[in-house]
Amino acid sequence: MDKLNTQQIGSLIKQSRIKKGYTQQQVADMTQLSLRSVQRIEKGEVMPRQYSLEVLANQLEFAPIIVEDELTISKSQTVITPQPLNKARKLILTLGLAILLILLTGAFISQSRGFPETHFEAFLLWAGVTIAYLVFVWKIWK
């Protein structure tokens, strides 16, 4: 059978039920589905599960409907792609990272009694922090 949407499936089930002269409650009792499920399927509010469709097809005597292919395709097509950062977020991340690195480096220096012993060590520390910052900024803005 062709791929059907929820409205078409609901309409098919409703027409088959009416042709047989059953009420929704009778169909629910025969199929052991809840009355609310039958109502929602007929209104096209939900895509029924394959089991529900098979039970309804057996009781109402219509051709079975296969929806697994459609569900599989829709699941594979809904791939979550990360949204690229807009310019404002990139700017906030860049400035926030700079402030954070300065504060953390300052805290490290203030807690270290013997570091840096020379200006060269201090220069190397700030060079390392700057390189780390530039790598992060490059990854943010590329």
C-alpha positions as CSV (number, residue, x, y, z in Angstrom):
1,M,0.0,0.0,0.0
2,D,1.2,3.6,-0.6
3,K,2.5,5.6,2.2
4,L,-0.4,7.1,4.1
5,N,-0.4,10.0,6.5
6,T,-2.2,9.9,9.9
7,Q,-5.4,11.5,8.4
8,Q,-5.6,9.0,5.6
9,I,-5.1,6.1,8.0
10,G,-7.7,7.4,10.4
11,S,-10.2,7.9,7.6
12,L,-9.6,4.4,6.3
13,I,-10.2,2.9,9.7
14,K,-13.3,5.0,10.4
15,Q,-14.8,4.1,7.0
16,S,-14.1,0.4,7.6
17,R,-15.6,0.6,11.1
18,I,-18.8,2.3,9.8
19,K,-19.1,-0.1,6.9
20,K,-19.1,-3.0,9.5
21,G,-21.6,-1.1,11.7
22,Y,-19.4,-1.0,14.8
23,T,-19.1,1.7,17.3
24,Q,-15.7,3.0,18.5
25,Q,-16.3,1.2,21.8
26,Q,-17.0,-2.1,20.1
27,V,-13.8,-1.8,18.0
28,A,-11.9,-0.9,21.2
29,D,-13.3,-4.0,22.9
30,M,-12.6,-6.3,20.0
31,T,-9.1,-5.1,19.5
32,Q,-8.3,-4.6,23.2
33,L,-7.2,-1.1,22.4
34,S,-8.4,1.8,24.6
35,L,-11.4,3.8,23.4
36,R,-9.2,6.9,23.5
37,S,-6.6,5.2,21.2
38,V,-9.3,4.3,18.6
39,Q,-10.6,7.9,18.8
40,R,-7.2,9.4,18.3
41,I,-6.3,7.1,15.5
42,E,-9.6,7.8,13.6
43,K,-9.1,11.6,14.1
44,G,-5.6,11.3,12.7
45,E,-4.0,12.8,15.8
46,V,-1.4,10.0,16.1
47,M,0.5,7.6,13.9
48,P,-0.6,4.2,15.2
49,R,1.9,1.6,16.0
50,Q,2.3,-1.4,13.6
51,Y,0.7,-3.7,16.1
52,S,-2.4,-1.5,16.5
53,L,-2.8,-1.3,12.7
54,E,-2.5,-5.1,12.3
55,V,-5.2,-5.7,15.0
56,L,-7.5,-3.1,13.5
57,A,-6.9,-4.6,10.0
58,N,-7.8,-8.1,11.2
59,Q,-11.0,-7.0,13.0
60,L,-12.2,-4.5,10.4
61,E,-11.0,-6.6,7.4
62,F,-9.0,-4.1,5.4
63,A,-5.6,-4.4,3.8
64,P,-2.8,-4.2,6.3
65,I,-0.9,-0.9,6.4
66,I,2.9,-0.9,6.8
67,V,4.3,2.2,8.3
68,E,7.7,0.9,9.4
69,D,9.5,2.2,6.3
70,E,8.1,5.7,6.8
71,L,9.1,5.8,10.4
72,T,12.6,4.5,9.7
73,I,13.1,7.2,7.0
74,S,11.8,9.9,9.3
75,K,14.1,8.9,12.1
76,S,17.2,8.8,9.9
77,Q,16.3,12.1,8.3
78,T,16.1,13.9,11.7
79,V,19.8,14.2,12.3
80,I,20.6,16.8,14.8
81,T,23.2,19.2,13.3
82,P,24.9,21.6,15.7
83,Q,24.0,25.2,15.0
84,P,26.9,27.4,14.2
85,L,27.7,30.1,16.7
86,N,26.5,33.5,15.6
87,K,28.8,36.6,15.8
88,A,27.5,37.8,19.2
89,R,28.1,34.4,20.8
90,K,31.6,34.2,19.4
91,L,32.4,37.6,20.7
92,I,31.1,36.7,24.2
93,L,33.0,33.5,24.2
94,T,36.2,35.2,23.1
95,L,36.0,38.0,25.7
96,G,34.8,35.6,28.4
97,L,37.7,33.2,27.8
98,A,40.2,36.0,27.9
99,I,38.9,37.2,31.3
100,L,38.8,33.7,32.6
101,L,42.4,32.9,31.6
102,I,43.7,36.2,33.1
103,L,41.9,35.5,36.4
104,L,43.0,31.9,36.6
105,T,46.6,32.7,35.7
106,G,46.6,35.5,38.3
107,A,45.2,33.2,40.9
108,F,47.9,30.6,40.1
109,I,50.6,33.2,40.4
110,S,49.3,34.6,43.7
111,Q,49.1,31.2,45.3
112,S,52.6,30.1,44.2
113,R,55.3,31.4,46.6
114,G,58.3,30.4,44.4
115,F,56.8,30.9,41.0
116,P,57.8,32.8,38.9
117,E,61.4,33.1,40.2
118,T,62.5,35.1,37.2
119,H,61.0,37.3,34.6
120,F,61.8,34.6,32.0
121,E,59.5,32.1,33.8
122,A,56.7,34.7,34.0
123,F,57.2,35.4,30.3
124,L,56.9,31.7,29.5
125,L,53.8,31.3,31.6
126,W,52.1,34.3,29.8
127,A,53.3,33.0,26.4
128,G,51.7,29.6,27.2
129,V,48.5,31.1,28.3
130,T,48.4,33.3,25.2
131,I,49.0,30.4,22.9
132,A,46.2,28.4,24.6
133,Y,43.9,31.4,24.2
134,L,44.8,31.8,20.5
135,V,44.1,28.1,19.9
136,F,40.6,28.4,21.5
137,V,39.8,31.7,19.7
138,W,40.9,30.1,16.4
139,K,38.6,27.2,17.0
140,I,35.7,29.5,17.9
141,W,36.1,31.8,14.9
142,K,37.1,29.3,12.2
